[in-house]
Amino acid sequence: GRFATQRLLHQMLRNKCDVAVIETSSEGIKQFRHSGIDYDVAVFTNLTPEHLESHGGFARYKKAKMKLFQALQDSRPKKLRDKPFPKTIIANIDDEQAPAFLSFSAEQKIGFRVVDSATTGAPKHLNGVESFTAVLMASDIHSSTFEIDGCPITLALPGRFNVYNAAAAVAVAGVFGISLTIARDALQAIHSVPGRVEWIDEGQRFLALVDYAPE
């Protein structure tokens, strides 16, 4: 709930933590759990037809997601380490819903996309928003290898969607002044996400994956 979140953020602040990453789900927004949080960076990864039974249709689901970006637009400006920090929107420009999320006001907007190594001539911006590209070099059931600005990154997670998530993380890291090489090292240190497309190897003669299960 919103009060537990605020207590946790207050405790983090007292312990000298100056940055918090908060997964803000559409269900949480629907329940106003995001109330009182002054966001500085909002990330749009994708919008697919899920959770529709809770929201009552795709349009309402999208509207709930957009409230996070409205909250960013309406939140007060802040400083990080005594320097003004720009309100920032980061968006996956490959998703057809991206323009709606990029329409909100922000001091800085960053796009990202994922292309195959053989792809050429793809647009580098959307509605004037500059973007960077993750070039997918190889992918199998164990890992994905891609490049950003010529820097190769091997992610021990399968699936193109994980490359999108990693690209989003690189974008956020860059906003906070974290270099691409440091972001690469952090991503390559991830070995699995428990319960999320997790490969089960117990010596069986068939492939077993946990699609989704809470830890």
N, C-alpha and C positions, 0 to 999 in steps of 0.2 A: 504494500500500500504506500501512498504518498508520504505518510508520516514516518514509516520505517525507512524509506529512502532518504528523507531529509535527515533523520537521525544518523544514518550511516555516512552521508556526505559531511555532516557536521563533525563526526568522529574522525573522518579522513582528513579534514581541514586542520583539526587540532593536532593531528599527527604529522603535519607538514606536507601532506599530499596536495599538490597544486593542479593535478589533472585527473579527471575521472572519465572513464568510458562507460556509457550507460546504454544497454540494449533497450530500446523503447518500442515495444510491440504495439500493434494496432489494438489488441485487447487491453493493454495497459493504458493506452490513450483513451479508449472508450470508457475506462473506469477512472479517468482523470489522475492516474498515478504520476503523470508527468507534470502536474500542476506545481508551480513554485520553483521549477528548475529553469535557470537562465542558460539555455544552450548556446554554445559558441560555434560548433560544427555539427551539421546535419548531413547524414549520408543516405543516399537513395541507391539501393542495389538493384532491385527489380520489383515488379508488381505482377503477380500471377493470381488466377482465380482460386484462392484458398481462404479458409476462415469465413466463407460467405454465409454459412448458416448462422454465425454469431452476429454478423453485421447487417444481414438482410439484403445482400446483393453486392455486386462488384462496385457499383458507383459509391455506395456507402462505405465500403472497405477502403476504396481509394481516398475518399474524403477523410476518413479517420487517419490514414497515413499522412495526409497532407497537413494535418493539425500540428505535427512535429515541426514542419517547416514554417508554419504560421507562428509557432512558439519561438522559433529562432528569430524570425523577422521582428517579433514584438518584444524580444528580451532586451534587457539593458546592456549597454556596452561595458566591457570589463577590461582589466589589465592582467597580463600574465608576466610575472617576474618584473613588475614595474613598467612594462611596455604595453601600449594598447594592442589588443588582440582582435583581428578582423573577424567579423561574423562570416562564416564560410559554408557554402553548399557544395557538396561533392556528389556527383551523379553518374550513373552508368548510362552513357548516351546511346548504347545499343538497344536499350529498352524503349519501346514506343511511348511509354508513359513519362519519359524523362522531361519533356518540355513543361509539363504541368508542375513538376517539382522544382524546375529551374526558374519558374516564373516568379518565385518569391524574391523579395529584396534581400540582398546580402552584399557585403563589401567585396567578397571574393567568391568566384564560382569556378569549379574545376570539374572537367569531365574526364571519364576514362572509358576505355573500350577494350575488347579482346578480339584479336583476329588470328587466323591461321597463318603459318609462315608463308604460304603460297599466295596470300591475299595481297593485292595491290590496289592503289587508287581509292581506298576507303576515305570518307571525309574525316577531317581532323577536328571538326568543331560542330557544334549544334547551337543554332540561334546566337551565334557570336561567342559562345563559350568555348575557349580553347580546351583541348583534351590531350591526354597522353595515351599511349597504346601498349598493351601487353600482348606480345607476339607468342602464340602458343606453338612450341616446337615439338613437343611429344607428350603423350598422355596414355596411361594404362590403368589397370585396377589398383596399382600401388602408389602412383605418383604422377605429377604433372611438371613439365619443364617449360618455362617461358622466359621471355626477355623483356625488360623495360629499359629503354635508352641504352641498349647494348649490354645491359647487365643481366647475365643469366641467373635464374632463380629456379631451384628444384624444390618443389613442395611435396612433402610425403603424404599428400592427400589426393585422391582421385577426383576426376570430374572437372568439366569446364567451369561449373558454378564456383568451385573453390578457387579457380584462377581469378574470377571476377571479385570474389571476396578478398583475395590477397591484393589485387590491384587497388581496391578501395582502401585497404589498410596502408598500403604504400602512400596513397594520396593523403590520408590523414597524418601519417608520420611526417610527410613533407611540410604540411601546414605548421607543425610544431618544431620545425627545424631539424628533424631527424634525417640523416643522410640515407640515400638509397642503399648503400652498402650495409649500414647498420640495420635497416629494415629487412634487407635480404637475409642477413645472418639470423635475425629473429624469426623470420618465416621458416627458414631451413631448420630451425631448432624444434619446430612443431612436428611431432611424430604421429599423432592421431588426435581426433576429437571424439572422446568416448560417446558411443551411441549415435554418431552421425556418419552414416555410410562407413561403418567400421568393419574392416575385413576380419573375419573369424578364421583362424588357422589352427585347427586341432588335429592336423594330419589327415583330414577327410579327403575323399576323392571327388569332391564337388565344391563349388564356390559358395560361400555363405557370407552375406553382408547384413549388418544391422542397419536398416534404413533410417530409423529414428527411434530412440528410446532415451528417456531421461536417465542421467547417471545415478 
